[in-house]
Amino acid sequence: MENLIAQVIGGALGGTAGAKVKPDNGLGNIGSLLAGGVGGVAGGQLLGGLMGAAGGDAAGGMDIGAMAGNLVGGGVAGMVVQMVVGMVMKKMKG
């Protein structure tokens, strides 16, 4: 559960950062947070599945390294998703 929360937070921060990097593709504050959060969870789950992460819950404690990895991975995925969605929305508007 902690991994999922870290992915959402990282994704939301990444989505917000993506909107600041390229403001003309912005989705607004709420849109950037939502796109980033969804991207963070999706990217974090995909990365965890590819790397075979078992999660830090097996030992009964929190693994700080895994949590930091989820936060960073979610942030990067959230930024990418926000920027892609922003570009698509911009193209659709014309």
C-alpha positions as CSV (number, residue, x, y, z in Angstrom):
1,M,0.0,0.0,0.0
2,E,2.9,2.3,0.8
3,N,4.3,1.7,-2.7
4,L,1.0,2.8,-4.3
5,I,0.9,6.0,-2.3
6,A,4.5,6.8,-3.2
7,Q,3.7,6.2,-6.9
8,V,0.6,8.5,-6.7
9,I,2.5,11.3,-4.9
10,G,5.5,11.0,-7.2
11,G,3.2,11.0,-10.3
12,A,1.3,14.1,-9.1
13,L,4.6,15.9,-8.5
14,G,5.9,14.8,-11.9
15,G,2.7,15.9,-13.6
16,T,3.0,19.3,-12.0
17,A,6.6,19.6,-13.0
18,G,5.8,18.6,-16.6
19,A,3.2,21.4,-16.7
20,K,5.9,23.9,-15.5
21,V,8.5,22.6,-18.0
22,K,6.2,23.0,-21.0
23,P,3.4,25.4,-20.0
24,D,1.7,25.5,-23.4
25,N,0.8,21.8,-23.0
26,G,-0.6,22.4,-19.6
27,L,-3.9,20.8,-18.5
28,G,-4.5,23.1,-15.7
29,N,-3.6,22.4,-12.1
30,I,-6.1,19.7,-11.4
31,G,-5.6,18.1,-14.9
32,S,-1.9,17.9,-14.4
33,L,-2.2,16.4,-11.0
34,L,-4.7,13.8,-12.2
35,A,-2.7,12.8,-15.3
36,G,0.5,12.7,-13.3
37,G,-1.1,10.6,-10.6
38,V,-2.5,8.1,-13.0
39,G,0.7,8.0,-14.9
40,G,2.7,7.5,-11.7
41,V,0.6,4.5,-10.7
42,A,0.6,2.9,-14.2
43,G,4.3,3.5,-14.7
44,G,5.2,2.3,-11.2
45,Q,3.2,-0.9,-11.6
46,L,4.7,-1.5,-15.0
47,L,8.3,-0.9,-13.7
48,G,7.7,-3.1,-10.7
49,G,6.4,-5.9,-12.8
50,L,9.3,-5.6,-15.2
51,M,11.9,-5.5,-12.5
52,G,10.2,-8.2,-10.4
53,A,9.8,-6.1,-7.3
54,A,8.3,-8.1,-4.5
55,G,7.6,-5.0,-2.4
56,G,9.0,-4.1,1.0
57,D,6.0,-5.6,2.9
58,A,7.4,-9.2,2.9
59,A,9.8,-8.5,5.8
60,G,7.1,-6.7,7.8
61,G,8.8,-3.3,7.5
62,M,9.1,-0.4,5.1
63,D,12.0,-0.6,2.6
64,I,13.2,3.0,2.2
65,G,15.0,2.2,-1.0
66,A,12.0,0.7,-2.7
67,M,9.8,3.6,-1.5
68,A,12.3,6.1,-3.0
69,G,12.4,4.1,-6.2
70,N,8.6,4.1,-6.4
71,L,8.5,7.9,-5.8
72,V,11.1,8.6,-8.5
73,G,9.7,6.1,-11.0
74,G,6.2,7.5,-10.4
75,G,7.4,11.0,-10.9
76,V,9.0,10.3,-14.2
77,A,6.1,8.3,-15.5
78,G,3.7,11.0,-14.3
79,M,5.6,13.7,-16.1
80,V,5.7,11.7,-19.3
81,V,2.0,11.0,-19.2
82,Q,1.1,14.6,-18.4
83,M,3.2,15.9,-21.3
84,V,1.8,13.3,-23.8
85,V,-1.8,14.0,-22.7
86,G,-1.1,17.7,-23.0
87,M,0.3,17.4,-26.5
88,V,-2.7,15.3,-27.6
89,M,-5.2,17.8,-26.1
90,K,-3.3,20.7,-27.8
91,K,-3.5,18.9,-31.2
92,M,-7.2,18.2,-30.7
93,K,-7.9,21.9,-30.0
94,G,-6.2,22.9,-33.2
